[in-house]
Amino acid sequence: MSDAFQIGPFLLKMSMLAVIVSLSLGFVAISALLKNNREMKSAVIELLSNALVLAFLVWKFSYVLFYFSKAVENPSSILYFSGGENGAMLAVVAVVVYLTKTVRKKAIPVHFVALGMGTGFLAATGVYQLLTIVLEQSSMWYHVQQVAICAFFLWWLHRAKEGHIHLATWLAPVMWFAISQVYVYFFVPNREAVFAGLSGDQLMYYAFALLLLFLSRRVKPIGGTTDEEAS
């Protein structure tokens, strides 16, 4: 998505427009999920909207932190550049801290927040991958599979949403999503293998899936015992 168009003094890339559309539809999906609980819908959408704005601001203005000399030399560069991957990681930390404190302070049930985040993420990602197919028309098989994966897990989440109240019920779907990403990344163009034929992204998802598998064998089931207690 290299095409861009001018809006006043700003240059808006098609990729950014795709992100905006995808995020908007992600919030539409959250609203549809929680339509029968207006109070909780309002609380979750406000929470995630604030988290999204916070993430963007931290990512954008972390450019000053990581590229201080360039920002001082040319202040207008702050409008056009961001903190990159380091800024994204800082944004994740900021969002985690914000969500943890706000959820506790406002006593929002965690499973509603998790359902909202999961639904919004899958819907937004699926739409973004679909828009990428339309706008780029390249790497079709990779993006088509990502759309299918997001649609499947959205269906799974909606089908089992009443049961996603406890931590243990989230481990399996998140683990299988991570495994699906290990598979689909084989279709990424110019993928560079780092270890055992897997790229850096695949190794990250693989390690995450193993961690979730480890946790799933130790989290106490509802009304039951752990594997170690049973033995």
C-alpha positions as CSV (number, residue, x, y, z in Angstrom):
1,M,0.0,0.0,0.0
2,S,2.5,2.6,-1.2
3,D,-0.1,5.0,-2.7
4,A,-0.9,8.1,-0.7
5,F,-3.0,11.3,-1.0
6,Q,-2.8,14.8,0.4
7,I,-5.2,16.1,3.1
8,G,-4.2,19.7,3.7
9,P,-0.6,19.8,5.0
10,F,-0.7,16.0,5.8
11,L,0.1,13.1,3.5
12,L,-2.2,10.1,4.3
13,K,-1.0,6.8,3.1
14,M,-3.4,4.1,1.9
15,S,-2.1,1.8,4.6
16,M,-3.0,4.3,7.3
17,L,-6.5,4.7,5.8
18,A,-6.8,0.9,5.9
19,V,-5.8,0.9,9.5
20,I,-8.4,3.6,10.4
21,V,-11.2,1.7,8.6
22,S,-10.2,-1.6,10.2
23,L,-10.1,-0.2,13.7
24,S,-13.5,1.5,13.2
25,L,-15.1,-1.8,12.1
26,G,-13.3,-3.5,15.0
27,F,-15.2,-1.2,17.4
28,V,-18.4,-1.9,15.5
29,A,-17.9,-5.6,16.1
30,I,-17.4,-5.0,19.9
31,S,-20.6,-2.9,19.9
32,A,-22.5,-5.8,18.3
33,L,-21.0,-8.3,20.7
34,L,-22.1,-6.3,23.8
35,K,-25.4,-4.9,22.3
36,N,-27.5,-6.6,25.0
37,N,-25.5,-5.0,27.9
38,R,-25.5,-1.3,27.2
39,E,-23.7,-0.4,30.5
40,M,-20.9,-2.8,29.9
41,K,-20.7,-1.9,26.2
42,S,-20.2,1.7,27.0
43,A,-17.6,0.9,29.6
44,V,-15.6,-1.5,27.4
45,I,-15.7,0.7,24.3
46,E,-14.6,3.8,26.4
47,L,-11.8,1.8,28.0
48,L,-10.5,0.3,24.7
49,S,-10.9,3.7,22.9
50,N,-8.7,5.4,25.5
51,A,-6.2,2.6,25.3
52,L,-6.0,2.9,21.6
53,V,-5.5,6.7,21.7
54,L,-2.9,6.2,24.4
55,A,-1.0,3.6,22.3
56,F,-1.0,5.9,19.3
57,L,0.3,8.9,21.3
58,V,3.0,6.9,23.0
59,W,4.1,5.3,19.7
60,K,4.0,8.6,17.8
61,F,5.7,10.9,20.3
62,S,8.2,8.3,21.5
63,Y,10.1,9.5,18.4
64,V,11.3,12.3,20.7
65,L,12.6,9.8,23.2
66,F,14.4,7.6,20.8
67,Y,15.5,10.2,18.2
68,F,15.9,13.2,20.5
69,S,18.7,14.9,18.5
70,K,16.7,14.7,15.2
71,A,13.5,15.9,16.9
72,V,15.3,18.9,18.3
73,E,17.0,19.7,15.0
74,N,13.8,19.4,13.1
75,P,10.7,19.6,15.3
76,S,8.3,19.2,12.4
77,S,9.6,15.7,11.9
78,I,7.6,14.6,15.0
79,L,4.5,15.0,12.8
80,Y,5.8,12.6,10.1
81,F,7.7,10.0,12.1
82,S,7.2,7.7,15.0
83,G,9.2,5.7,17.5
84,G,9.1,2.6,15.3
85,E,9.3,-0.9,16.9
86,N,10.8,0.5,20.1
87,G,7.9,3.0,20.3
88,A,5.4,0.2,19.7
89,M,6.8,-1.9,22.5
90,L,6.7,1.2,24.8
91,A,3.1,1.7,23.7
92,V,2.2,-1.9,24.7
93,V,3.7,-1.4,28.1
94,A,1.7,1.9,28.6
95,V,-1.5,0.2,27.5
96,V,-1.0,-2.8,29.8
97,V,-0.4,-0.5,32.8
98,Y,-3.5,1.7,31.8
99,L,-5.8,-1.3,31.4
100,T,-4.7,-2.9,34.6
101,K,-5.2,0.2,36.7
102,T,-8.4,1.3,35.0
103,V,-10.1,-2.1,35.1
104,R,-9.4,-2.4,38.9
105,K,-10.4,1.2,39.6
106,K,-13.7,1.0,37.7
107,A,-14.3,-2.7,38.6
108,I,-15.0,-3.7,35.0
109,P,-15.3,-7.5,34.7
110,V,-12.1,-8.7,33.1
111,H,-13.8,-11.3,30.9
112,F,-15.9,-8.5,29.2
113,V,-12.7,-6.6,28.5
114,A,-11.0,-9.7,27.2
115,L,-14.0,-10.5,25.0
116,G,-14.0,-6.9,23.6
117,M,-10.3,-7.0,22.9
118,G,-10.4,-10.4,21.3
119,T,-13.4,-9.5,19.1
120,G,-12.1,-6.1,18.1
121,F,-8.6,-7.4,17.4
122,L,-9.9,-10.3,15.2
123,A,-12.4,-8.1,13.3
124,A,-9.9,-5.3,12.7
125,T,-7.2,-7.7,11.6
126,G,-9.5,-9.6,9.3
127,V,-10.7,-6.4,7.7
128,Y,-7.2,-5.1,7.3
129,Q,-6.0,-8.3,5.6
130,L,-9.1,-8.1,3.3
131,L,-8.3,-4.5,2.4
132,T,-4.7,-5.4,1.8
133,I,-5.9,-8.0,-0.8
134,V,-8.0,-5.4,-2.6
135,L,-5.4,-2.6,-2.5
136,E,-2.1,-4.5,-3.0
137,Q,-3.2,-7.6,-4.9
138,S,0.0,-9.4,-3.9
139,S,0.8,-12.2,-1.5
140,M,-2.8,-13.2,-2.0
141,W,-2.6,-16.7,-0.4
142,Y,-1.1,-15.3,2.8
143,H,-3.7,-12.6,3.3
144,V,-6.6,-14.9,2.3
145,Q,-5.6,-17.4,4.9
146,Q,-5.3,-14.6,7.5
147,V,-8.8,-13.5,6.7
148,A,-10.0,-17.1,7.1
149,I,-8.2,-17.5,10.4
150,C,-9.7,-14.3,11.8
151,A,-13.2,-15.3,10.7
152,F,-12.8,-18.8,12.2
153,F,-11.6,-17.5,15.6
154,L,-14.3,-14.8,15.6
155,W,-16.9,-17.5,15.1
156,W,-15.2,-19.6,17.9
157,L,-15.2,-16.6,20.3
158,H,-18.8,-15.7,19.6
159,R,-19.9,-19.3,19.9
160,A,-18.3,-19.8,23.3
161,K,-18.5,-16.2,24.6
162,E,-20.7,-17.2,27.6
163,G,-18.0,-19.7,28.7
164,H,-15.1,-17.3,28.6
165,I,-15.4,-16.1,32.2
166,H,-12.3,-17.8,33.6
167,L,-8.6,-17.7,32.5
168,A,-8.4,-21.4,31.7
169,T,-11.1,-21.1,28.9
170,W,-8.9,-18.5,27.1
171,L,-5.8,-20.5,26.9
172,A,-6.9,-22.9,24.2
173,P,-8.2,-20.4,21.6
174,V,-5.2,-18.1,22.1
175,M,-2.8,-21.0,21.9
176,W,-4.4,-22.3,18.6
177,F,-4.3,-18.8,17.2
178,A,-0.6,-18.6,17.9
179,I,-0.1,-21.9,16.2
180,S,-2.1,-20.8,13.2
181,Q,0.3,-17.8,12.9
182,V,3.3,-20.1,12.9
183,Y,1.7,-22.0,9.9
184,V,0.5,-18.9,7.9
185,Y,3.9,-17.2,8.2
186,F,5.3,-19.8,5.9
187,F,3.5,-17.9,3.1
188,V,5.1,-14.5,3.9
189,P,7.2,-13.4,0.9
190,N,10.9,-13.2,1.4
191,R,10.6,-15.0,4.8
192,E,14.0,-15.3,6.4
193,A,14.5,-18.5,8.4
194,V,16.4,-17.9,11.7
195,F,16.2,-21.4,13.4
196,A,14.9,-24.8,12.4
197,G,13.4,-23.3,9.2
198,L,11.3,-20.8,11.3
199,S,11.5,-17.0,11.0
200,G,11.8,-14.7,14.0
201,D,8.0,-14.1,14.1
202,Q,7.3,-17.8,13.8
203,L,9.7,-18.5,16.7
204,M,7.9,-15.9,18.8
205,Y,4.5,-17.3,18.2
206,Y,5.8,-20.9,18.7
207,A,7.3,-19.9,22.1
208,F,4.1,-18.2,23.1
209,A,2.0,-21.3,22.1
210,L,4.3,-23.5,24.2
211,L,3.9,-21.1,27.2
212,L,0.2,-21.3,26.9
213,L,0.3,-25.1,26.7
214,F,2.4,-25.1,29.8
215,L,0.0,-22.9,31.6
216,S,-3.0,-24.9,30.5
217,R,-1.7,-27.9,32.3
218,R,-1.3,-26.0,35.5
219,V,-4.2,-23.7,35.7
220,K,-6.8,-25.1,38.0
221,P,-10.0,-26.1,36.1
222,I,-13.3,-24.8,37.4
223,G,-14.5,-27.3,40.0
224,G,-11.5,-29.5,39.5
225,T,-7.8,-29.8,40.2
226,T,-4.5,-29.4,38.4
227,D,-2.7,-32.3,36.8
228,E,-0.1,-32.2,39.7
229,E,-2.8,-32.2,42.4
230,A,-4.6,-35.1,40.7
231,S,-1.5,-37.2,40.7
